[in-house]
Amino acid sequence: MVFRLTRRIDYFQSATDGRIKLDSFVRILQNAALDHVHEADRDANVIIAAGYAWILNKIIIDIDRYPRYGEIVTVNTWHRGLKGFKSYREYEILVGNKKIATAASSWLFLNLAKRRVVKIPKETDDLYGIVPKYALGRDIEQWRPDKNPGSDFEVDITTRRSDYDMLGHVNNAVYFDYLDTLVSAFQGDGFAMRTVAIQYNREIGREVTLLKAGLKDCGNGISAFSIHDGSTVYACGDIELA
């Protein structure tokens, strides 16, 4: 089943040039996934109360055009199926009838007490229905990031109380705020990321107060990035500027 979410781009979601902020864009995708879970009678509060949670493992986003303040966006999202310990979710984002972005993601099922990934319940496929369509036209598992790419440029990131969500870790959308801070410090204003691919390696807990975000030029318009504290790489990935 394809689930549809419609949202208006609000003022607080918009950057200085009127385009949606990258982290706000990801929050809309996050809300579409959560609302699909809710519609399938598996509300996030119920799952958490049972001692489990869905956590994002990887996401790749291709953006042809950023929606702007005041525009209405429609997100179509669907469950593509299970494989091993992973669940796969795809997205198409439209303004009017024009597709402006696509995304693919993989998710893990976490035992909150043990803070350990466990096997996904078998009924997941039946709950959401399987739509075997690749939004990006490719399998997200074909992409594997360099987990320790090094960096040519780094910025310090101080975590904030507002970065943390109900699971007690930095929310996955906040990493895109960190990434935006990194690229703007390196590139200056006026840039746009056409493709962003990120892999979440480890949770950033409340005990972590200072991070570093690093960028490394890989050539051909691609840069690798990492978010780390000097000893642990919490997330890594690749970006391509428009």
Secondary structure, DSSP 8 states (H G I E B T S, - for coil): -EEEEEEE--GGGB-TTSBB-HHHHHHHHHHHHHHHHHHTT--HHHHHHTTEEEEEEEEEEEESS--BTT-EEEEEEEEEEEETTEEEEEEEEEETTEEEEEEEEEEEEEETTTTEEE---TTHHHHH------SSSS-GGG----SS---SEEEEEE--GGGB-TTSBB-TTHHHHHHHHHHHHHH-TT--EEEEEEEE-S--BTT--EEEEEEEEEETTEEEEEEE-SS-EEEEEEEEE-
